[in-house]
Amino acid sequence: MERRMLSVFSAISLVSEMRAATFRVFFSIYLKEEIGATYTQVGIIWMLMFVVNALFQIVWGWTSDRFARRKHFIILGEGIPAIVFLFIPGISDIVVLTVVLVTLQVLWSMASPVWKALIAEHSVPKERGTLIGKITTFGGIGAILGYYIVGDLISQYGYAYLFYFCSLCMFLSSSLAAFMDEPEGLQPYDQKLLSMQQVRILSTEQRPFSLYTLLIFVVSFAFALFEAFISLYIRELGGTIQQVGYVFIVGDGIATASMFPMGKLTDKMGRVEMLQICLVVRTIAVLLFAVAPVWWYLFLAVAVNGIGWSGYHVSSFAVLSSLTPREMRGTYMGFHSMVLTISRGGSSVGGSIADRFSLKSLFFSSFAICALLTILFINWLHKNKETIHQSKN
């Protein structure tokens, strides 16, 4: 990847993760403490946003292939929601708030499959681990800055500044995307979206891609059971709003510091081997969350999770890129992103568990499920290692 494009990708990663990370952390607390939502309602709202976002990702991925255009989807997908976010603090009704945010997911979903396709198209397989490490490192830096800034803004001025800050970040992402280059030689692809022929291809020629996507789904669903509730868990264990920010700063700081080394290790050790190791590390982190007696014990949990997540993020993308055909990369990335985003609906199940039992019970049950699915995923990766390593995509 040329230096200018790497700079643009890194800058977008920084500001977009500023928005995404702070919204993920503080929005759940906003719903609980400002709107008065139950754990179940928090989980359902996240689920609805994730599902709508997911369903449209494959549409946008296919559309980008159909017209052989990429960056315009990021410009529109970030720019329009940035305007709407300025008015969200004025909405106090939980139903209206949910409808607005769920509708915005149609636009937010434009960026994800196109972003992944662009990175894959501007790189070659042997350098992707290192590149993802570099780009995501800037995302981690953005998240750390965002936690500190938004935590301080909320403490001093209220939750409205969460939405104003997110709006600013989206404006910046949209503006930076204008400096991206479209991939050379990209031709319009006029196949129908999910035709019977494509369904047959997914179950035959692209069977490894389909099974990999299924396994990513079930594992991500298991982790999603609790992830939307970590900030509320910190509050339950005695942490303040600013201390919530500190915990996430440590977690993302370690993930960011690990990202570039993990990228190098993925290229050196092998994408399959790195993914197997990081699945185990992330599962151990869930157990550390569950056994924490007070909020500051969670520093260890987020540190371990940060190391595991950084390697998981890099290696899982490297494996995915090896399993997607170039001529339909937007569609395949869109399909994978759709399935991955639907898995975030695990938050609705997690919310029900937390309301029925407790947040502590939610983390223990999540650990048991994650451990079982990790074993299954590691076994599949071992059996398909040669297919993945021999791919030239």
N, C-alpha and C positions, 0 to 999 in steps of 0.2 A: 504494500500500500504506500502511495506517495505521501510525503511529509505533510503537504497542505491538507489533504483529505483526512489524514490521521488527526491533525489539529482541529478540524471542523467536527469530526466524530467525537473527539474528547471534550470539546467545549459544549456540544449538545448534551453529552452524557452528564456533564457536571451540573448544568442548570436543570435538566429534566429530572435528574435524581434528587435534586434539592426539593423539587415539587413533590415527586412521587413518595419519597421517604417521609417527609414531614406530614403529608396528608395521611399516609398509612398509619402513622403513630398517633397523631393528635386527633384525627377525626373520630375515632372510637370513643375517646374521652369526651369530645364535644357532644356526641350523641347521648352518652350516658349522663354527663353532668350538666349540660346546658339544655338539651332537648328533653331529657327524662326518659330515654329509651331503656328497655330491659336488655339483658344479654341476648335473648332470643331475637329481639328486634334489631339489635346491632348486627348480629350474624346474618339475618335475612336481608338487610339493606346491602351489606357487602356482597352477599350471594347474588342479588338481583343485578348489582352493578357489574360484577364479574361475568355473569352469564350473558347479559346483553353485549358487553364488550367482546366476549368470546365469539358469539354468533356472527358478529359483523366482521371479525378479523379475516375470516376466510373469504368473505365477499370483497373486502378491500385488497387482500393479497391477489385474488384472481383478477380484479379490476386493474391492478398495477401491471400484471402480466399482459392483460388484454390490450392495454394502451402503451405498454413499454415505457411507463413513467414511474418514478419512485418518489423523488423529494417533495413533489407537490402535495402528497398525502400527509407528510409530516407538517408542512406549512399550514394546511387547513386544519388538520387534526389537533394541533396545539393552539393555533391562533383564535379560532372561534370560541372554544371553551374558556380561553383567557378572558374574553369579554364578559361571558355569562358569570364567571366566578366573582366578579366585582359586585354582583347583586345578591349573591347567596346569603350573606349575613343578615339580610332583611327578611329571610324566610324563617318563620318560627314553627310552622305546622309540619309535623314529621312526614305526613303523606305527601304534601307539596314538595318538600325537600327531597324525598325519595324519588318522586317523578322527575324532577329537574335533573338530579344526578344520574339517574338511570338513562334518561334521554341523552345526556352528554356523553355517555359511554359509546354511543353510535359514532361520534366524532373522535373521541379519544382512541378508539380501536383502529383508526386509520394508520397510526404510526408504527405499532409494534411489528407486524409482519414485514413492512417495507424497510424498517430499520435493520432487521436481521438479514433480509435479502441484500441490502446495500453493503453491509459488512462482508458477507460471503462473496459478493460479486467484485469487490475491490481488493480481495485477498486470495491467497492460494492456501491449500490445506496445511502445508508444513509450517506456516507462520501464524495460523489463526489463534492458537493458544496464547502466544505472546501478544498478539494484537488485542484480543479480547481482554487480556490482563491489563494492558495499558489503558484501553478505553474505559474499562469498568473501574479502574483506579480513580480516574477523574470523577466518575459517578459517586464513588465512595466519599471522596473529598467533599463533593457537593452535598451529600447526605449529612455529613458531620457538621458542615457549616449551617445547613438548614435546621438541624436539631437545635443547635445553640441559638441561632437567630430567632426562630419561631418560639422556642421555649421561653425566651426572654420577652418577646413581644406579647405572648399570651399572658404571661405573669403580670406585665405592666399595663397592657392596654385592652386585653380581652381576646376572645376567639375570632373576632372579625378579621384580625390580622393574619390568621392562618390562611384565609381565603384570598386576601389581598396579596400576600406573599406568593401563593401558588399562581395567582394570575400573572404576576410579574415574571415568574420563571417560565410560564408558558409563552408569553410574548417573546422572551429572549430565545427560546427553543425554536419558535416559528421563524424568527428573523435569521437565526444562524443557519437553518436548513436551506435558505435561499442560496447559500454559498457552496452547497454540495454539488458534485458532478454526477450526472447520470452515467450508468455503466456503459462502456463502449460495446457496440455490436448487439445491444439488446433489441430484439425484434418482437413486434406484437404477436401474441399467442391467441388464436381465435377459437380454442376449444371451449366447449360449454363448461359451466361450473358443475363439478361432480356429475359428469355423464356416466352412463353405465360402463363405458369403456374405462374411465378413470377409476371407478369403483373396483373393477376387475384387476386393474393394474395395481391398486393399493393392496389387494389381497393375494397377488401373485408376484409380479416383478418387484414391487416395492413393499413386500411383506416385512422385511426387517424394519423399514421406516414405520410401518403401521404398528408393529409390536412394540417398538421403542417408544412411540408416542403414547400407546396404551399404558406402558409401565411408568412413564413420566407422569401420566395423569393420576394413577392410583397413589403413587408416592407423594406427589404434590398435594393431593386431596388430604392425605394423612397429616402432612405438615400444616395444611391450611386449617385443620381443626382448631388449632390453638394460636396461630400467628397473629390474627386480628385482635387477640385478647391479651397480648403480652403487656401492652401499656396499662391496661386495666388491672392486670395481675400485679404490676409494680405498685400501683396505687393501693391495691388491697393489702399488700405486704408492708405498707407504711410509707411509700415514696411520695414526694411532692411532684408537682408538674415539672419543675426544673430538674429534679432527680430522675424523672422519666427520661428527659432529654439526655442526662449524663450517662445513663445506662446504654442508651442507643448510640451515643457518641463513642463509647468504648467499643461496643460491638462492631459498629461500622468502621471505626478507626482500625481495628485489627483486621477486619475483612479487606479494607483498602490497602493496608500495608502488606497483606498476604497476596493480593491480586496479581501483581507482576511476577513474584516468585512462583506462584501457582501456574501462571501461564507458561513460564519457562519449564517448570517441572512437567506440565502436561505434554509439551512438545518433546521433552527428553525421555520421560518415563513411558508415555503412551496415554492417549485420551481415555481408553477403556480402564486401564489400571488406576488412573487418577480418579475417575468417577466412582469406581468401586470403593476406594479408600474413603472418599469424602461422604459417601452415603452412610458409612459406619460412623464417621465423626459427627455428622449432623444428628444421627439417632442418639448418640451418647449425650449430646447437648440437650435433647428433649428431657432425658432423665434428670439432668442437672437442674433444669427449670422446675421439674416436679418436686424435687426434694428440698428446694430452697425454703428456709424458715422465715427469713426476713429479706427485704428488698435488695440490700447490698450484696447478698449471696449471688444475685443474678448477674453480677459482673463476670463471674467465672463462666456461667452458662452462655452469655452472649459472646464471650471471648472464644470459647470452643466452637460455638455455632458460626461465628464470623470466619474462622479458619476453614471450617467445613464448607460453608456456603461459597466462599471465594473459589475454592477448587471445584466445587460442584457446578458453579455457574460457568466457569471456563471450559471444563471438560465436557459437560452436557451439550454445550453449544458446538464444540468441536466434533462430537459424535453425530449430532444432528446434521451439521453441514456435510458430513461424509455420506449421509443417507438421503440427501435431497438432490434430484436431477436439476441441472442448471437451467434448462429451458422452461421449467415450471417452478422455479425456486420461490417466487412470490406466493403462488398458490399453496405449495407444500409448507412454507413457513407460516402462511396464514392459517392453514389447517392445524398445524402443530400448536401455534399460538392460541388458536381457538380452544383446542382441547386443554391446553395448559391453563388457560384463564378460567375455563369452566371448573377446573379442579379447585379453584379458590372458593367455590361454593361450599367447601367443607366447613367454612365459618358458620353456616346456618346450623349444621349438625353440632358443631362445637358450642354455639350459643345455647342450644337446647340442653346439652349435657351440663353446662355451667349453671343454668337456671334450675335444673332438676336436682343436681347434686352440689357441685362447687367448682370454682376455677381450679383448685388443687386436683380434684378428681379428673377434670378435663385433661390436665397435663399428664397424669399417670396413664390414662387410657390412650392418649395420643402416643405415648412412648411404646406401649405394647403393640399398637397397630403399625407404627413406623418400623419397629424391629422386624416384624414378620415380613412386611413388604420389601424391606431392604435386602433380606436374605433371598427373596425371589428375584429381585432385580439383579443382584450380583451374579446369581446363577445364570441368568439369561445373557448378561454381558460376557461371561466366561465362554459360553457356548458360541457366541457370535463374534468373538474377538477378531478372527481372521477376516471375516467379511467387512468389518468396519475399517481395519487397518489397511486393507488392500484397495479401498475405494479411492478414486482420483477426483471425486467431486469437491 
